[in-house]
Amino acid sequence: MSGLIASIIDGVLVGSVYGLAAMGLTLIWGVMDVVNLTHGSMIVAGMFGLYLLTNDLGMAPYATLPVVLVGGFFAGLALYWIAVHRMIGRPPLMSLLSTFSVNLVLIGLGTAVWGTVLFNVPVSFPGFSIGRYTFPGTHILAAALTAALALCLYFFLHRTRLGKAIRAVAGNRGAAELVGIPTTRVLSFAFALGASLAGVSGMLIATLFPFTLLSGDAYQLKSFVVIVLGGLGNPTGALVGGIALGLVEGLVTPFMPVSWTLVIEFGLFVVVLIACPNGLFALRRS
Amino acid sequence: MSGLASTRVGEKRASLLRRPFFWVIALTVAVFALLPWLRNDVELRESLVLAAIYVILASNLNVMLGYAGYINFGSIVFFGLGGYICVYLMAVPHWPLAAAVVAAGVAVSGLAFLFGLGVLRLRGAYFALATIGVNEAVQAFVTNFAPWGGSSGMYLSTGLFKPLGGPMQALWTIYFLLIAIMGISLYLSWGIKVSKFGLGLLAIGQNEDAASVLGVPAPLYKALAYSTTAFLPAMAGGLYYFKGAFIQPTDAFDLTFSTEAIAIVMLGGQGTIAGPAIGAFFYEQLRGWLLTSDTFSNFQLVAAGALLLVIVLFLPGGLMGWLYARWPRVRRVLE
């Protein structure tokens, strides 16, 4: 019994980091109706950011967070102007394809440079134990940093002028433009913010698990599951969705072989999409 | 989706024979079938097998994508499931190839219809996400499904090639069957486009609500299109994996394969029949060239991605859109 509880708690800790990854994706979707398929490569970029900064420059693992945050922001800005800007307002297929092709380029360049071998960044941080069960410190710290970032994002979106502008553009772009909001600048900022969140989540995930250059795909799929659970376009929902996913993983792991969790996750994903496409929490909000 | 308005519905089926495009398809299929056989060129045949698979996947995908405007990111699930069902039926109950391939087509098509009724209630990006989910769920399930060999997949013994006259002869037979399926795919997507059913799909693609109001039974048409376009890819999958005598989940449900199919449809021109076929052929040639070239073999993905980006940004109508705009008469020969 206590094993189950420990598994659930750990699932929730890791799930919140998935939630952070999904927040970037859902923010971009909510603001500009773009499914950002470069999301996976931004997550991987964050992972390699951690690896290169700690391994080659000797930085402390958690000190890389602000660097990844800022780097991800500027990478996102570049991506917006290359792949997304011309697609705003066009059918969703076009932006799916343009971000998909940029993703191919990024992954192709990455595999040419680093190959697809497994990387591991050793991060140690004291955990704490209850009885026979130890919660790794890295998991706790990652969840705490996620919570702090989510809180910052919430306050940014609800309390600052730029954040309110982002929400206004998400609500109605035409109306926002009429009241003098520079929508293009807001869109590029929102995209860059989404990419930056993806990068930071990748950096945090890399402190927990080993990774390869192709890990992005798996985490991108997880992000899709999370944003569907939390409701497309809703950053707060994404965090809750991530925690829900972690909860499912934690609940399932003690009872079944690990490989079955994927079946359950994607089964859940399809069922939730068909049954309540606005997410599990849509009813309560409306 | 411009250029679709010119579709002439209501013309008698027999008059299709008088349109040059009918003979263009027939000639293409004949060249595909005869060229490697007359030259007895196995290397060319293997390259054309891949091109034919791309043509089959792309022209069937095009019915949902180009006509009805639904982005199916998981079209490869039809191909992979068809392969699995066919390989399983041949390996365990020892069905003959023909029966196994047809059974795979029918089974996958039936599944697709049932699934379509549920998944196709979603639109736009929701549908696209759901198709990714379906593919991943099926892959995860098959990876754990012991009767189908789980994650290590299934092998066929080479003895199964014997009824077809030994491996050498069998590979040619499979090749001709695949080319036949390619031809049927092209005629099918053309036939759908000039039918009332196709007109309904095109109307759904332009404005689904307006189409429903005008009496197009949108849910039924979408599910029918989904299941019809599952049939031939499933059969092709059966033949392809029988040819390789090996199937495993990571190959059979590889999402890159379905995104490649989308890229091909875009490259050639969505909503046209010749476009996806030409796009498939060129994509296969380009891929082969990039893979074998000294300079680009490491940058195959980069080149494919950059090419696709340029097309999406600057040529959204694809090759056929560009041709139609330059030489409007092309439309009479290549539809």
Interface residues (C-beta under 8 A of the other chain):
Chain A: W29 D33 V35 I82 A83 R86 M87 R90 P91 P92 L93 M94 L96 L97 S98 F100 S101 V102 N103 L104 V105 L106 I107 G108 L109 T111 A112 D217 L221 F224 V225 V228 L232 P257 S259 W260 L262 V263 E265 F266 G267 F269 V270 L273 I274 P277
Chain B: L65 G69 I71 G118 V119 R121 L122 G124 A125 Y126 A128 L129 A130 I132 G133 V134 E136 A137 A140 F141 T143 N144 S151 L255 T259 I262 A263 M266 N298 F299 Q300 L301 V302 A303 A304 G305 A306 L307 L308 L309 V312 L313 P316
